[in-house]
Amino acid sequence: MSTQVTVQDLRRVADSLASLRGHRVVDVTMRPDLRQLKIELDDGVMILVSSEAEAGERPHLEVDVVQTPEEPGSQLEVGFGSDL
């Protein structure tokens, strides 16, 4: 089975990854079916590169950059009790 990726897909991947220059890679995991690559960086950012194909369509690459959630700042407490 030959999998071809379009130049546009490769450009989107390169643009997504270019913003992450200077970060140190701490772990890389490839799924056994070779359809997804997970890259973990030293600041907690995760990059998921996957190949998806709908039935009868050409496969395309997807890149998701997942940031760790920020610590919550001040929070507003709201009570739902009956005594006001």
C-alpha positions as CSV (number, residue, x, y, z in Angstrom):
1,M,0.0,0.0,0.0
2,S,1.5,3.3,-1.1
3,T,0.6,6.4,0.9
4,Q,1.2,9.7,-0.7
5,V,0.9,13.0,1.2
6,T,0.3,16.3,-0.6
7,V,2.7,19.2,-0.5
8,Q,0.0,21.3,1.3
9,D,-0.2,18.8,4.1
10,L,3.6,18.8,4.5
11,R,3.6,22.6,4.6
12,R,0.9,22.7,7.3
13,V,2.9,20.2,9.4
14,A,6.1,22.2,8.9
15,D,4.4,25.5,9.9
16,S,2.9,23.9,13.0
17,L,6.2,22.5,14.1
18,A,8.3,25.6,13.3
19,S,6.8,27.5,16.2
20,L,8.2,24.8,18.6
21,R,11.9,25.4,17.7
22,G,14.2,25.6,20.7
23,H,12.2,23.2,22.9
24,R,13.7,19.9,24.1
25,V,12.1,16.6,23.2
26,V,11.7,14.4,26.2
27,D,9.7,11.5,24.7
28,V,8.6,10.2,21.3
29,T,6.0,7.4,20.8
30,M,4.8,5.8,17.5
31,R,1.6,3.8,17.5
32,P,2.1,0.2,16.4
33,D,0.0,0.8,13.3
34,L,2.3,3.7,12.4
35,R,-0.7,6.1,12.0
36,Q,0.2,8.5,14.9
37,L,3.4,10.0,16.3
38,K,3.3,11.6,19.7
39,I,6.1,14.0,20.7
40,E,6.4,15.3,24.2
41,L,8.4,18.4,25.0
42,D,10.2,19.6,28.1
43,D,7.6,22.3,28.9
44,G,4.7,19.8,28.8
45,V,3.5,20.5,25.2
46,M,2.5,17.5,23.3
47,I,2.5,17.2,19.5
48,L,0.4,14.6,17.8
49,V,1.1,14.0,14.1
50,S,-1.4,11.5,12.5
51,S,-2.4,10.2,9.1
52,E,-6.1,10.0,8.5
53,A,-7.9,8.7,5.5
54,E,-11.7,8.6,5.0
55,A,-13.1,5.6,3.1
56,G,-12.1,6.0,-0.6
57,E,-10.2,9.3,-0.1
58,R,-6.5,10.1,0.0
59,P,-4.8,10.1,3.4
60,H,-3.9,13.5,4.9
61,L,-1.7,14.6,7.7
62,E,-3.0,16.2,10.8
63,V,-1.0,18.0,13.5
64,D,-2.3,18.9,16.9
65,V,-0.3,20.9,19.4
66,V,-1.6,20.3,22.9
67,Q,-0.6,22.8,25.7
68,T,-0.8,22.0,29.4
69,P,-3.6,23.9,31.0
70,E,-2.6,27.0,32.9
71,E,-3.0,27.1,36.7
72,P,-6.3,28.6,37.6
73,G,-6.1,32.2,38.9
74,S,-8.6,33.7,41.3
75,Q,-11.9,31.9,41.2
76,L,-15.4,33.0,41.9
77,E,-17.3,30.8,44.3
78,V,-21.0,30.6,43.6
79,G,-23.4,29.0,46.1
80,F,-26.6,27.3,45.0
81,G,-28.2,27.0,48.4
82,S,-31.8,28.0,49.3
83,D,-30.8,30.4,52.0
84,L,-30.0,33.8,50.5
